């Protein structure tokens, strides 16, 4: 005889319980859910459950461990698993007073007011999902009632990233096992958005939260589980501000040292237009940033200067203006090539790209009355020592030597 086929209590003349009056009727299960591994007790309440020979959970037999009557001490006619079914006298046998219909010693609890019967069983294991529970007695099989097997509770192992801003909006991934049934994720009780789950991961977007560590909780039909370590909310850094850039102009070739004045510049990068700049130094207070301009547009012009830090971006008022350098002057010669040491000789230097000439030096001594055009530079020699003198043009593009020399005599 299996535990699922317990014999009905031994019937004695005039003893309780009386045989069932008809087929079994199930009224309730408590609880109505349990783990897929089984092993938990379930109490069945109904009519005519006495003499049950089997209890089925979706076709799988349960183990009957107790029969009884609902609402009475020790459930009336207890037939526990510790007793051998069919050998013990029923708990309700003549001689008990106060539970019957007023007849001392008849042993019938509520003879005129029958109470529901109860069965206590051990649920068998079953795949997650809802099954139908029925009771079978010699008089037939009961109506079914639903019972839901729950998947194992989620077992999260980690969350990535482990921190994010208090403003929320951080995409996260939780890894672990048994996660497919997760229906929600709470950060200190506040639900995340966009939650999706697979057997091994849960993804979503963090809600906003107060700075500090937050308890992260997974919600599933199998219960709630906390994620180890939780999630740390951090106050986001402030966005940078920029007041000015000095200087605000420079050649298209780049390489101009500059300073940006502002606040919250720590960790910032700088672009001129879309070209990144070289950042050389940021002071500890984050109020000064030193860098070198990148090359600019070949034709020159104004470009926006953008400062980007951990907390956001800002543009420098006025931007930066690139100017194109004039072509390098190319002198070809000087006439006359000789003159008195006392100076005062009028000269003409010929060549190309000479319009940017601002001075002419004779052995480092400037000439006077210098004027320049694209092809000529004229002026008057200064005094000099007898002998050959090097002649140099000083231009906006740099310093250029005139081929040959000027001879002082």
Secondary structure, DSSP 8 states (H G I E B T S, - for coil): --TTS----B--TT-SS---SSS-EEEEEESSEEETT---EEEEEEES-TT--EEEETTEE-EEEEEEETTSGGGSS---TTS-TTTSB-SS-TT--SSSSS-TT---TTTTS---EEEEEE-----SEEEEEEEEETTEE---EEEEEE----EEEEEESSEEETT---EEEEEEES-TTEEEEEETTEE-EEEEE-SSEEEEE-----SEEE-EEEEETTEEEE-TT-EEEE------EEEEEES-EEETT---EEEEEEES-TT-EEEETTEE-EEEEE-TTS-EEEEE-----TT-EEE-EEEEETTEEEE-TT-EEEE------EEEEEESSEE-TT---EEEEEEES-TTEEEEEETTEE-EEEEE-SSEEEEE-----SEEE-EEEEETTEEEE-SS-EEE-
